[in-house]
Amino acid sequence: MPASIGLFTHLIASLCFAALAGLLLIQWRVKPLGPSLVMACAASSLWAATVGLGTLADYPPITLMYITELLRNAGWLFFLLQLLGLQSDGNAWSVHGKTWRPVFLLVLAVILAVLVMPLLQPLLPVRVTIGYELILALWLGMALLGLLLIEQLFRNAGSGERWSLKYLCLGLGALFVYDFFMYSEALLFRKLDSDLWQARGLINAVATPWLAIAMARNSSWKVNLQLSRQVVFHTVTLMGAGIYLLGMAVIGYFIKFMGGTWGGVLQLGFLAAAAALLFSLLFSGKFRALLRVQLSKHFFSYRYDYREEWLKFTQALATLNDDVAEGIVRTMAPLASSHAGLLWGGREGRNLCLLANWQMPVPEGSSAEGLGMLPEWLQRRDWVVDLKEWHSTPDLYGDLQLPEWLVRDQQLWLVIPLLFRDRVEGVVMLRQSDLKDSINWEDRDLLKTAGRQAASHLAQHLASQALVEARQFDAFNRLSAYVVHDLKNILAQQSLIVSNAAKHRDNPAFIDDMISTVDNSVTRMQRLMEQMRTGLRSAAAGRVELAPLLQRVVSGRSGSQPAPHYFGGDFDCVAEADSERLATVFNHLIQNAQEATPAEGTVTVRLSGNAHQATIHIEDSGRGMDEAFIRERLFRPFESTKGLTGMGIGAFESREYIRQIGGDIQVESNPGHGSLFRVTLPVAGEPEADSAADIQ
């Protein structure tokens, strides 16, 4: 009667799993895990049929039952491992599979060898006996592994995904829980309970509807697992230790039976050495840290959404105000759950200086001691220094030497390099977080990446500061050059008066001209003093009659040879300009024409125009200029052909002012044939009537 019950229960289970496999083959809705599911269901059907039909035989095929049960367990374990490795992108499981599949197949081959050992006994040189307890332990271990995988799958699935996974966990959980109970009871009493064995087929049949519902709810089996690193690390450690001990027990078992009289001693010695090695690895901080990193990199989905973190970080950098240094610390601190920090950057000689201290005081002695060799080490290693880790295990950081003030400090926690073009642009130091005690490889990668982005921002900020300073110096130098240029012109006027004083001191006209020249020099000196005080070259624009202004300038230059000649006829017009600066422009152009022309040559000034534009021609018969000189050097500041006596800004300043009031200067010249400077100015309109007159 019991045999009939076992036959029917296992045949029912076989039919249920066969129907489930057929349904999967017909609909094929479970990519990419369809092959694994079909194989697991087919193996379960084959196992149930083998066990059911085996109950009819006088001598059941035990080894065949073992092999089919191994295939059935391996099929479901393989499916669970694939499902745990499947990430949200839908194809990462194949990458992870390259890591665990060879190990899985190797363990499967070892177990298969143990199960078929009785069949291979005639081929072996020595007799090997496989204990019944060892086989029970193997089945018990596989059931335990299945339960561990189911627990991890359900625990780490999202709340929305548990709806689709709960029936899968119930169905497979029923299979493995029943196996665990049956084999643990058999291992305890060294006897397999016949009732539990016969009912096993019924339990498997009852589980198939749950599996069918789970497969209907999961058409793609894309499960985004948010795995807890601590839980899985300890689970993997436990599983690894169990597999290691199980393997060592199997090897020790073979040593005992193949070692003759020394077998027992060799077995005990081997197991003791294996246990010592296992505990050495488990208590090795370096091994556990390496294992944790490898698990995180190759098994988990990433902790951070790097696109989101990158956008948020760059947006925060882009919105920094004037205090960029403090803003960089304020932006990087949340990445490590910190609330204060320091920034070192810039360069005083070869050393970095403290640029900002955000929400924490400056550490005592830091300004005097600096960072020492720390920047060089960070540039060479590109690593985030955990000061707590450095204090506990300094060997992990090799030849790192920290400054004494940093060793004494009890608040700072992380040292992050800001690398720009493989050079340390700055160093961020963050205070100990109230929420985190340590960082992992992913935190370090995020901090290093953010550090590089912050480094480019800091480098741009420091370069902008240097550019502003350079522009300030440039503006000061330019103003100084203009002042010196004006002083040179004033000095030339005064020198001309002194040189002619002995000859014309009794000439009343000369005395009047001298007084006028000195008065003009005093006015210009007062304007220079005002410019030096304010830093600006003021220009009081007004209506300027061009003909009288040109005649005055020509008259003033008549003392130098060749004396200029003015041709304007009765034409006159008015321009909007500062009369002194406009007179300086014409004085400079006429002076340049005189200096380029021999004493027997000619310099002429002509005024012409129409109602909208006035044109002033300043022409000489001097040595002239070539096209390249006019294009590249004539109006270029601080370029001079007069050696040390020239400032090289007269032509540049003249054209800039003429353009400022709406005009322009054009040049025509040929070497040996003189030059023509054509100055065009807009003609000022009629003055507007006084508003008071309009009212009346």
C-alpha positions as CSV (number, residue, x, y, z in Angstrom):
1,M,0.0,0.0,0.0
2,P,2.7,2.5,0.8
3,A,4.4,1.7,-2.5
4,S,1.1,2.5,-4.3
5,I,0.8,5.8,-2.5
6,G,4.4,6.8,-3.4
7,L,3.8,5.7,-7.0
8,F,0.7,7.8,-7.4
9,T,2.0,10.9,-5.6
10,H,5.2,11.1,-7.6
11,L,3.5,10.3,-10.9
12,I,1.1,13.2,-10.2
13,A,4.0,15.5,-9.4
14,S,5.7,14.3,-12.7
15,L,2.6,15.1,-14.7
16,C,2.3,18.5,-13.1
17,F,5.9,19.5,-13.8
18,A,5.7,18.1,-17.3
19,A,2.5,20.2,-18.0
20,L,4.3,23.3,-16.6
21,A,7.3,22.7,-18.8
22,G,5.0,22.2,-21.8
23,L,3.2,25.4,-21.1
24,L,6.4,27.3,-20.9
25,L,7.6,25.8,-24.3
26,I,4.3,26.7,-26.0
27,Q,4.0,30.3,-24.7
28,W,7.7,31.1,-24.2
29,R,6.9,34.2,-22.2
30,V,9.8,34.1,-19.8
31,K,12.8,35.3,-21.6
32,P,15.7,35.5,-20.8
33,L,15.3,32.8,-18.1
34,G,13.0,30.6,-20.1
35,P,15.6,27.8,-20.8
36,S,16.4,27.6,-17.1
37,L,12.8,27.3,-16.1
38,V,12.0,24.7,-18.7
39,M,15.1,22.6,-17.7
40,A,14.2,22.9,-14.0
41,C,10.6,21.8,-14.6
42,A,11.7,19.0,-16.9
43,A,14.3,17.8,-14.4
44,S,11.6,17.8,-11.6
45,S,9.3,15.8,-13.8
46,L,12.0,13.3,-14.6
47,W,12.9,12.9,-11.0
48,A,9.3,12.4,-9.8
49,A,8.8,9.8,-12.5
50,T,12.0,7.9,-11.6
51,V,11.1,7.8,-7.9
52,G,7.5,6.8,-8.6
53,L,8.4,4.0,-11.0
54,G,11.2,3.0,-8.7
55,T,8.8,2.1,-6.0
56,L,7.5,-0.8,-8.3
57,A,10.9,-2.5,-8.4
58,D,12.1,-5.1,-5.9
59,Y,15.5,-3.3,-6.0
60,P,14.9,0.4,-6.6
61,P,17.5,2.1,-8.8
62,I,19.0,4.2,-6.0
63,T,21.9,5.7,-8.0
64,L,19.5,6.8,-10.8
65,M,17.2,8.3,-8.2
66,Y,20.2,10.2,-6.8
67,I,21.2,11.5,-10.2
68,T,17.7,12.7,-11.1
69,E,17.3,14.4,-7.7
70,L,20.6,16.1,-8.2
71,L,19.4,17.4,-11.6
72,R,16.2,18.6,-10.1
73,N,17.9,20.5,-7.2
74,A,20.5,21.8,-9.5
75,G,17.9,23.1,-12.0
76,W,16.1,25.1,-9.3
77,L,19.3,26.4,-7.7
78,F,20.6,27.5,-11.1
79,F,17.4,29.4,-11.8
80,L,17.5,31.2,-8.4
81,L,21.1,32.1,-8.9
82,Q,20.3,33.6,-12.3
83,L,17.3,35.4,-10.9
84,L,19.4,36.9,-8.2
85,G,22.1,38.0,-10.7
86,L,19.5,39.6,-13.1
87,Q,19.6,43.4,-12.7
88,S,17.3,46.0,-13.9
89,D,19.0,46.4,-17.3
90,G,17.9,42.9,-18.2
91,N,21.3,41.5,-19.4
92,A,23.7,42.0,-16.5
93,W,22.9,38.5,-15.3
94,S,24.9,37.0,-18.1
95,V,28.0,39.0,-17.0
96,H,27.6,37.9,-13.4
97,G,27.0,34.3,-14.6
98,K,30.6,34.2,-15.9
99,T,31.7,34.5,-12.2
100,W,29.6,31.8,-10.5
101,R,28.7,29.4,-13.2
102,P,32.1,27.6,-13.3
103,V,32.0,27.2,-9.5
104,F,28.4,25.9,-9.7
105,L,29.3,23.4,-12.4
106,L,32.4,22.3,-10.5
107,V,30.5,21.7,-7.3
108,L,27.8,19.8,-9.2
109,A,30.4,17.6,-10.8
110,V,31.9,16.8,-7.4
111,I,28.5,15.8,-6.0
112,L,27.8,13.7,-9.1
113,A,31.1,11.9,-8.6
114,V,30.2,11.1,-5.0
115,L,26.8,9.8,-6.0
116,V,28.0,7.5,-8.8
117,M,30.9,6.2,-6.8
118,P,29.2,2.8,-6.2
119,L,28.9,2.3,-10.0
120,L,32.6,3.2,-10.5
121,Q,33.8,1.0,-7.7
122,P,35.0,-1.9,-10.0
123,L,37.2,0.6,-11.9
124,L,38.9,2.0,-8.8
125,P,42.2,0.4,-7.5
126,V,41.0,0.7,-3.9
127,R,37.6,0.2,-2.3
128,V,35.8,3.5,-1.5
129,T,32.8,3.4,0.7
130,I,30.4,6.4,0.5
131,G,28.6,6.7,3.9
132,Y,24.8,7.2,3.9
133,E,25.2,10.1,6.3
134,L,27.4,11.9,3.7
135,I,24.7,11.6,1.0
136,L,22.0,12.9,3.5
137,A,24.3,15.8,4.3
138,L,24.6,16.7,0.6
139,W,20.8,16.8,0.2
140,L,20.5,18.8,3.4
141,G,23.1,21.3,2.2
142,M,21.4,21.8,-1.2
143,A,18.0,22.3,0.6
144,L,19.6,24.9,2.9
145,L,21.3,26.7,-0.1
146,G,17.9,26.9,-1.8
147,L,16.3,28.4,1.3
148,L,19.1,30.9,1.6
149,L,18.6,32.0,-2.1
150,I,14.8,32.3,-1.7
151,E,15.3,34.3,1.5
152,Q,17.7,36.7,-0.3
153,L,15.4,37.0,-3.3
154,F,12.3,38.0,-1.3
155,R,14.1,40.1,1.3
156,N,15.9,42.3,-1.2
157,A,13.1,42.7,-3.8
158,G,11.2,46.0,-3.9
159,S,7.8,46.2,-2.4
160,G,6.2,46.4,-5.8
161,E,8.1,43.3,-7.0
162,R,7.2,41.1,-4.1
163,W,3.7,40.8,-5.5
164,S,5.1,39.0,-8.5
165,L,7.7,36.9,-6.6
166,K,5.8,35.7,-3.5
167,Y,4.2,32.7,-5.2
168,L,7.6,31.7,-6.7
169,C,9.1,31.9,-3.2
170,L,6.1,29.9,-1.7
171,G,6.4,27.2,-4.4
172,L,10.1,26.7,-4.2
173,G,10.1,27.3,-0.5
174,A,7.7,24.4,0.0
175,L,10.0,22.1,-2.0
176,F,13.2,23.0,-0.1
177,V,11.5,23.3,3.4
178,Y,10.1,19.8,3.0
179,D,13.4,18.4,1.8
180,F,15.3,20.1,4.7
181,F,12.9,18.7,7.2
182,M,12.9,15.2,5.7
183,Y,16.7,15.0,5.4
184,S,17.5,16.6,8.7
185,E,15.1,14.1,10.4
186,A,16.8,11.2,8.5
187,L,20.3,12.5,9.4
188,L,19.3,12.8,13.1
189,F,17.8,9.2,13.3
190,R,20.0,7.7,10.6
191,K,16.9,6.5,8.9
192,L,14.7,7.9,6.2
193,D,11.0,8.0,7.2
194,S,8.9,6.1,4.7
195,D,5.8,8.2,5.2
196,L,7.7,11.5,4.5
197,W,9.3,9.9,1.5
198,Q,5.9,8.8,0.0
199,A,4.3,12.2,0.7
200,R,7.1,14.1,-1.0
201,G,5.6,13.7,-4.4
202,L,2.3,15.2,-3.2
203,I,4.0,18.2,-1.7
204,N,5.8,18.8,-5.0
205,A,2.5,18.5,-6.9
206,V,0.9,21.0,-4.6
207,A,3.7,23.5,-5.2
208,T,3.2,23.6,-9.0
209,P,0.1,25.9,-9.0
210,W,2.1,28.5,-7.1
211,L,4.9,28.2,-9.6
212,A,2.4,28.6,-12.5
213,I,1.0,31.8,-11.0
214,A,4.5,33.2,-10.5
215,M,5.4,32.5,-14.1
216,A,2.2,34.1,-15.3
217,R,2.9,37.3,-13.2
218,N,6.5,37.5,-14.4
219,S,6.7,37.6,-18.2
220,S,10.2,39.0,-18.3
221,W,11.6,38.2,-14.9
222,K,13.3,41.6,-14.6
223,V,13.8,42.0,-10.9
224,N,15.6,45.1,-9.6
225,L,17.1,43.9,-6.3
226,Q,18.2,46.4,-3.8
227,L,20.5,44.1,-1.9
228,S,21.8,44.8,1.6
229,R,25.5,44.6,1.4
230,Q,26.0,43.6,5.1
231,V,23.3,40.9,4.9
232,V,24.6,39.4,1.7
233,F,28.2,39.7,2.7
234,H,27.5,37.6,5.9
235,T,25.3,35.2,3.9
236,V,28.0,34.7,1.3
237,T,30.6,34.3,4.0
238,L,28.4,31.7,5.7
239,M,27.7,29.9,2.5
240,G,31.4,30.0,1.5
241,A,32.5,28.7,4.9
242,G,29.9,25.9,4.7
243,I,31.0,24.9,1.1
244,Y,34.6,25.0,2.2
245,L,34.0,22.8,5.3
246,L,31.9,20.4,3.2
247,G,34.6,20.1,0.6
248,M,37.2,19.6,3.2
249,A,35.1,16.9,4.8
250,V,34.7,15.1,1.5
251,I,38.5,15.3,0.9
252,G,39.2,14.2,4.5
253,Y,36.8,11.3,4.0
254,F,38.7,10.1,0.9
255,I,42.0,10.5,2.8
256,K,40.8,8.3,5.6
257,F,39.7,5.5,3.3
258,M,42.7,5.7,0.9
259,G,45.4,6.3,3.5
260,G,45.5,2.8,5.0
261,T,46.6,2.8,8.7
262,W,47.6,6.4,8.4
263,G,44.2,7.4,7.1
264,G,42.6,8.6,10.4
265,V,45.7,10.6,11.4
266,L,46.0,12.2,7.9
267,Q,42.3,13.0,8.0
268,L,42.5,14.7,11.3
269,G,45.6,16.6,10.3
270,F,44.1,17.8,7.1
271,L,40.8,18.9,8.7
272,A,42.8,20.8,11.4
273,A,44.9,22.6,8.8
274,A,41.8,23.4,6.7
275,A,40.0,24.8,9.7
276,A,43.0,26.9,10.6
277,L,43.2,28.3,7.1
278,L,39.5,29.0,7.1
279,F,39.6,30.9,10.4
280,S,42.7,32.8,9.3
281,L,40.8,34.0,6.2
282,L,37.7,34.9,8.1
283,F,39.6,36.9,10.7
284,S,41.7,38.7,8.1
285,G,40.6,42.3,7.7
286,K,42.3,42.6,4.3
287,F,40.6,39.4,3.0
288,R,37.2,40.5,4.2
289,A,37.6,44.0,2.8
290,L,38.7,42.5,-0.6
291,L,35.7,40.1,-0.5
292,R,33.4,43.0,0.3
293,V,34.6,45.1,-2.6
294,Q,34.4,42.2,-5.1
295,L,30.9,41.4,-4.0
296,S,29.8,45.0,-4.3
297,K,31.4,45.5,-7.7
298,H,30.3,42.2,-9.3
299,F,27.0,41.3,-7.6
300,F,25.1,44.4,-6.5
301,S,23.4,47.1,-8.5
302,Y,25.2,50.5,-8.0
303,R,24.4,52.3,-4.9
304,Y,24.3,55.7,-6.6
305,D,22.4,56.9,-9.6
306,Y,25.5,58.5,-11.1
307,R,23.7,60.5,-13.7
308,E,21.5,62.1,-11.0
309,E,24.5,62.6,-8.7
310,W,26.5,64.2,-11.5
311,L,23.7,66.6,-12.5
312,K,23.0,67.6,-9.0
313,F,26.7,68.2,-8.2
314,T,27.4,70.2,-11.4
315,Q,24.2,72.2,-10.8
316,A,25.4,73.0,-7.3
317,L,28.8,74.1,-8.6
318,A,27.3,76.3,-11.3
319,T,25.2,78.2,-8.8
320,L,28.1,79.1,-6.5
321,N,28.4,82.8,-5.6
322,D,31.5,84.8,-5.2
323,D,32.9,82.6,-2.4
324,V,33.8,79.7,-4.7
325,A,36.3,78.1,-2.3
326,E,33.7,77.7,0.5
327,G,31.1,76.7,-2.0
328,I,33.2,73.8,-3.2
329,V,33.5,72.4,0.4
330,R,29.8,73.0,1.0
331,T,28.9,71.1,-2.3
332,M,31.2,68.1,-1.7
333,A,30.4,67.6,2.0
334,P,26.9,66.1,1.5
335,L,28.4,63.3,-0.7
336,A,30.0,61.9,2.5
337,S,27.1,63.0,4.8
338,S,29.5,65.6,6.4
339,H,28.6,69.0,7.6
340,A,31.9,70.9,7.7
341,G,35.3,70.9,6.0
342,L,38.4,72.7,4.8
343,L,39.7,73.6,1.3
344,W,43.4,74.0,0.5
345,G,44.3,75.4,-2.9
346,G,46.2,78.1,-4.8
347,R,50.0,78.1,-4.6
348,E,52.3,80.1,-2.4
349,G,55.6,79.0,-3.9
350,R,55.1,75.2,-4.1
351,N,52.7,74.9,-1.1
352,L,48.9,74.9,-1.0
353,C,47.4,77.4,1.4
354,L,44.1,77.3,3.3
355,L,41.4,78.9,1.1
356,A,38.2,78.2,3.1
357,N,37.0,76.7,6.4
358,W,33.3,75.9,6.3
359,Q,31.5,75.5,9.6
360,M,34.6,74.5,11.5
361,P,37.6,76.4,13.0
362,V,41.0,76.4,11.4
363,P,43.0,73.5,13.0
364,E,45.8,74.7,15.3
365,G,49.1,74.7,13.6
366,S,47.8,74.0,10.1
367,S,48.6,77.4,8.6
368,A,52.2,77.3,9.8
369,E,52.9,73.6,9.0
370,G,50.9,73.4,5.7
371,L,50.3,70.0,4.1
372,G,53.9,68.8,3.7
373,M,54.3,65.9,1.3
374,L,50.5,65.1,1.3
375,P,49.7,66.8,-2.1
376,E,52.6,64.8,-3.8
377,W,51.2,61.5,-2.4
378,L,47.7,62.4,-3.5
379,Q,48.8,63.3,-7.0
380,R,50.7,60.0,-7.3
381,R,48.1,57.7,-5.8
382,D,44.8,59.6,-6.6
383,W,43.2,58.1,-3.5
384,V,40.7,59.3,-0.9
385,V,42.4,59.1,2.6
386,D,40.2,57.9,5.4
387,L,42.0,59.2,8.5
388,K,40.3,56.8,10.8
389,E,41.5,53.9,8.6
390,W,45.0,55.4,8.4
391,H,45.2,55.5,12.2
392,S,44.0,51.9,12.6
393,T,45.8,50.3,9.6
394,P,48.5,52.7,8.3
395,D,50.0,49.9,6.2
396,L,47.1,50.2,3.7
397,Y,48.4,53.7,2.7
398,G,52.0,52.7,2.2
399,D,54.5,55.6,2.4
400,L,51.8,58.3,3.2
401,Q,53.2,60.9,5.6
402,L,50.7,63.2,7.2
403,P,51.6,66.6,8.7
404,E,51.7,66.6,12.5
405,W,48.7,68.9,12.9
406,L,46.6,66.5,10.8
407,V,47.7,63.5,12.9
408,R,46.7,65.3,16.1
409,D,43.4,66.5,14.8
410,Q,40.4,64.5,16.0
411,Q,37.7,66.1,13.9
412,L,38.8,65.6,10.3
413,W,37.9,62.4,8.6
414,L,38.4,62.3,4.8
415,V,41.1,63.9,2.6
416,I,39.9,64.2,-1.0
417,P,42.3,65.3,-3.8
418,L,41.1,67.8,-6.4
419,L,43.1,66.7,-9.5
420,F,43.1,68.9,-12.6
421,R,45.2,67.7,-15.6
422,D,46.9,65.2,-13.3
423,R,48.0,67.9,-10.9
424,V,46.7,68.6,-7.4
425,E,44.8,71.8,-7.7
426,G,43.4,71.6,-4.2
427,V,42.6,69.3,-1.3
428,V,39.2,69.0,0.5
429,M,39.2,67.8,4.1
430,L,35.8,66.8,5.5
431,R,34.9,66.5,9.2
432,Q,33.6,63.2,10.6
433,S,30.1,62.5,9.6
434,D,27.4,61.9,12.2
435,L,25.6,59.4,10.0
436,K,28.5,57.4,8.5
437,D,31.5,55.7,10.1
438,S,33.2,54.5,7.0
439,I,33.2,54.7,3.2
440,N,33.4,51.9,0.6
441,W,34.8,51.7,-2.9
442,E,31.7,53.3,-4.4
443,D,31.9,56.3,-2.1
444,R,35.5,56.7,-3.0
445,D,34.8,56.6,-6.7
446,L,32.1,59.2,-6.3
447,L,34.2,61.5,-4.2
448,K,37.2,61.2,-6.6
449,T,35.0,62.0,-9.6
450,A,33.4,64.9,-7.9
451,G,36.9,66.1,-6.8
452,R,38.0,66.2,-10.5
453,Q,34.9,68.3,-11.4
454,A,35.5,70.6,-8.4
455,A,39.2,70.9,-9.4
456,S,38.3,72.2,-12.8
457,H,35.9,74.7,-11.2
458,L,38.6,75.8,-8.7
459,A,41.2,76.1,-11.4
460,Q,38.9,78.3,-13.4
461,H,38.1,80.4,-10.4
462,L,41.8,80.9,-9.5
463,A,42.6,81.6,-13.2
464,S,39.8,84.2,-13.2
465,Q,41.3,85.9,-10.1
466,A,44.7,85.9,-11.7
467,L,43.2,87.4,-14.8
468,V,41.4,90.2,-12.9
469,E,44.7,91.0,-11.1
470,A,46.5,91.1,-14.4
471,R,43.9,93.3,-15.9
472,Q,44.1,95.7,-13.0
473,F,47.9,95.9,-13.4
474,D,47.4,96.3,-17.2
475,A,44.9,99.2,-16.6
476,F,47.3,100.8,-14.2
477,N,50.2,100.4,-16.6
478,R,48.1,101.8,-19.5
479,L,47.1,104.8,-17.4
480,S,50.7,105.3,-16.4
481,A,51.8,105.1,-20.0
482,Y,49.2,107.7,-21.0
483,V,50.3,110.0,-18.2
484,V,53.9,109.7,-19.1
485,H,53.0,110.4,-22.7
486,D,51.2,113.5,-21.8
487,L,54.1,114.6,-19.5
488,K,56.4,114.1,-22.4
489,N,54.4,116.4,-24.6
490,I,54.1,119.0,-21.8
491,L,57.9,118.7,-21.3
492,A,58.5,119.3,-25.0
493,Q,56.4,122.5,-24.8
494,Q,58.3,123.8,-21.8
495,S,61.6,122.9,-23.4
496,L,60.7,124.8,-26.5
497,I,59.9,127.9,-24.4
498,V,63.2,127.7,-22.5
499,S,65.3,127.2,-25.7
500,N,63.7,130.3,-27.3
501,A,63.6,132.5,-24.2
502,A,67.2,133.9,-24.6
503,K,66.5,134.9,-28.2
504,H,62.9,136.3,-27.9
505,R,62.7,137.5,-24.2
506,D,62.3,141.1,-25.3
507,N,59.5,140.3,-27.8
508,P,56.1,141.0,-26.3
509,A,54.5,138.5,-28.6
510,F,56.8,135.8,-27.4
511,I,56.0,136.7,-23.8
512,D,52.3,136.5,-24.5
513,D,52.8,133.1,-26.3
514,M,54.9,131.8,-23.4
515,I,52.2,132.8,-20.8
516,S,49.6,131.0,-23.0
517,T,51.7,127.9,-23.3
518,V,52.4,127.8,-19.5
519,D,48.7,128.3,-18.8
520,N,47.9,125.4,-21.2
521,S,50.6,123.2,-19.5
522,V,49.2,124.0,-16.0
523,T,45.7,123.0,-17.2
524,R,46.9,119.8,-18.7
525,M,48.9,119.0,-15.5
526,Q,45.8,119.6,-13.4
527,R,43.9,117.2,-15.6
528,L,46.7,114.6,-15.2
529,M,46.5,114.9,-11.5
530,E,42.8,114.3,-11.6
531,Q,43.3,111.3,-13.8
532,M,45.9,109.9,-11.4
533,R,43.5,110.4,-8.5
534,T,40.5,108.8,-10.0
535,G,42.1,106.4,-12.4
536,L,39.9,107.6,-15.3
537,R,40.7,109.6,-18.4
538,S,37.8,112.1,-18.2
539,A,36.6,113.8,-21.4
540,A,34.3,116.8,-21.1
541,A,32.6,116.8,-24.5
542,G,31.4,120.1,-25.9
543,R,30.9,121.9,-29.2
544,V,34.3,122.5,-30.8
545,E,34.9,124.7,-33.9
546,L,37.4,122.7,-35.9
547,A,39.0,125.6,-38.0
548,P,40.2,127.7,-35.0
549,L,41.4,124.6,-33.2
550,L,43.4,123.4,-36.2
551,Q,44.9,126.9,-36.7
552,R,45.9,127.0,-33.0
553,V,47.6,123.6,-33.2
554,V,49.4,124.4,-36.5
555,S,50.6,127.7,-34.9
556,G,51.8,125.8,-31.9
557,R,53.8,123.4,-34.1
558,S,55.3,126.2,-36.2
559,G,58.4,126.3,-34.1
560,S,59.5,122.9,-35.4
561,Q,60.7,122.2,-38.9
562,P,59.3,121.8,-41.4
563,A,56.6,124.2,-40.3
564,P,53.1,123.0,-41.1
565,H,50.7,125.0,-43.3
566,Y,47.0,125.2,-42.8
567,F,44.5,125.3,-45.8
568,G,40.9,125.6,-44.8
569,G,39.6,128.6,-46.6
570,D,36.3,129.9,-45.2
571,F,35.0,126.4,-44.5
572,D,34.3,125.7,-40.8
573,C,32.2,123.2,-38.9
574,V,31.5,122.1,-35.4
575,A,32.2,118.7,-33.8
576,E,31.1,117.2,-30.4
577,A,34.4,116.5,-28.6
578,D,36.7,117.5,-25.7
579,S,38.7,120.3,-27.2
580,E,41.9,119.5,-25.3
581,R,41.9,115.8,-26.2
582,L,41.0,116.6,-29.8
583,A,43.8,119.2,-30.0
584,T,46.2,116.6,-28.5
585,V,45.2,114.2,-31.3
586,F,46.0,116.7,-34.1
587,N,49.1,117.9,-32.3
588,H,50.4,114.3,-32.2
589,L,49.6,113.6,-35.9
590,I,51.3,116.8,-37.0
591,Q,54.3,116.2,-34.8
592,N,54.7,112.6,-36.2
593,A,54.5,114.1,-39.7
594,Q,57.2,116.6,-38.9
595,E,59.5,114.0,-37.4
596,A,59.1,111.8,-40.5
597,T,59.9,114.7,-42.9
598,P,63.2,116.4,-43.5
599,A,63.4,120.2,-42.8
600,E,63.1,121.0,-46.5
601,G,60.0,118.9,-46.9
602,T,56.3,119.9,-46.4
603,V,53.6,119.2,-43.9
604,T,50.1,120.4,-44.8
605,V,46.8,120.4,-42.9
606,R,43.5,120.8,-44.8
607,L,39.9,121.0,-43.5
608,S,37.0,120.1,-45.8
609,G,33.7,118.4,-45.5
610,N,29.9,118.8,-45.9
611,A,26.9,119.2,-43.7
612,H,27.3,115.8,-42.1
613,Q,31.0,115.0,-42.0
614,A,34.3,116.9,-41.6
615,T,37.5,115.6,-43.0
616,I,41.0,116.7,-41.9
617,H,43.9,115.8,-44.1
618,I,47.4,115.8,-42.6
619,E,49.9,115.1,-45.4
620,D,53.7,115.1,-45.4
621,S,56.4,114.5,-47.9
622,G,58.5,112.3,-45.6
623,R,59.8,108.8,-45.7
624,G,56.4,107.1,-45.8
625,M,55.4,103.6,-44.5
626,D,54.7,100.3,-46.1
627,E,51.4,98.5,-46.0
628,A,52.6,95.9,-43.5
629,F,53.7,98.5,-41.0
630,I,50.4,100.4,-41.3
631,R,48.4,97.1,-40.8
632,E,50.4,95.5,-38.1
633,R,52.3,98.1,-36.1
634,L,51.1,101.7,-36.6
635,F,48.1,101.6,-34.3
636,R,49.4,98.9,-32.0
637,P,49.9,100.1,-28.4
638,F,53.4,100.2,-27.1
639,E,54.9,99.8,-30.6
640,S,57.3,102.7,-31.4
641,T,59.9,103.5,-34.1
642,K,61.5,106.2,-32.0
643,G,63.5,104.0,-29.8
644,L,63.6,104.8,-26.1
645,T,62.2,108.3,-26.6
646,G,58.8,107.0,-27.9
647,M,56.0,105.4,-25.9
648,G,54.2,103.8,-28.8
649,I,50.7,104.8,-27.7
650,G,50.2,108.2,-29.5
651,A,48.7,106.8,-32.7
652,F,46.8,104.2,-30.8
653,E,45.3,106.7,-28.3
654,S,44.5,109.1,-31.2
655,R,42.5,106.6,-33.2
656,E,40.8,105.3,-30.1
657,Y,39.5,108.7,-29.1
658,I,38.5,109.6,-32.6
659,R,36.5,106.4,-32.9
660,Q,35.0,107.1,-29.4
661,I,33.4,110.3,-30.7
662,G,32.1,108.6,-33.8
663,G,35.0,109.3,-36.3
664,D,37.9,107.4,-37.7
665,I,41.5,107.7,-38.9
666,Q,42.6,106.2,-42.3
667,V,46.2,106.2,-43.6
668,E,47.6,106.2,-47.1
669,S,51.3,105.9,-47.5
670,N,54.2,104.5,-49.6
671,P,57.8,104.3,-48.7
672,G,59.7,107.3,-50.0
673,H,56.5,109.2,-51.0
674,G,55.2,110.5,-47.8
675,S,52.0,109.8,-45.8
676,L,48.4,111.0,-45.7
677,F,46.3,110.8,-42.5
678,R,42.6,111.3,-43.1
679,V,40.6,112.1,-40.0
680,T,36.8,112.0,-40.4
681,L,34.5,113.5,-37.7
682,P,30.7,113.7,-37.6
683,V,29.5,117.3,-37.7
684,A,27.5,118.3,-34.7
685,G,23.9,119.5,-35.3
686,E,22.5,122.8,-34.3
687,P,22.2,123.3,-30.5
688,E,18.8,122.6,-29.0
689,A,16.9,125.6,-27.9
690,D,16.9,126.3,-24.2
691,S,14.0,124.6,-22.4
692,A,13.2,127.9,-20.6
693,A,12.9,129.7,-23.9
694,D,10.6,127.0,-25.2
695,I,8.3,127.4,-22.2
696,Q,8.1,131.1,-22.9
